[in-house]
């Protein structure tokens, strides 16, 4: 898969993983690895970029006497995810045609 295409998909995977509940980096990484292999060193720059774009926001909690950073999808992030679902349906039509 093309690296640029993969980069865009990774961002969408992160947003999708946060669609229903907030989470923290390690757990997000585990969920995404079920679909596409990604290292933590790849994930954290994506999380920072999505936060900088206003698609995610963060907050911290104490877990086992340690600070844990949680990520939450914003309304803008949900809009981007919804648009990507529309884009995916269009692309799927094209791929279905190619693969017929």
HELIX and SHEET records of a PDB file:
HELIX    1   1 UNK A    3  UNK A   17  1                                  15    
HELIX    2   2 UNK A   25  UNK A   33  1                                   9    
HELIX    3   3 UNK A   40  UNK A   52  1                                  13    
HELIX    4   4 UNK A   75  UNK A   99  1                                  25    
SHEET    1   A 3 UNK A  23  UNK A  24  0                                        
SHEET    2   A 3 UNK A  66  UNK A  73 -1                                        
SHEET    3   A 3 UNK A  56  UNK A  63 -1                                        
END                                                                             
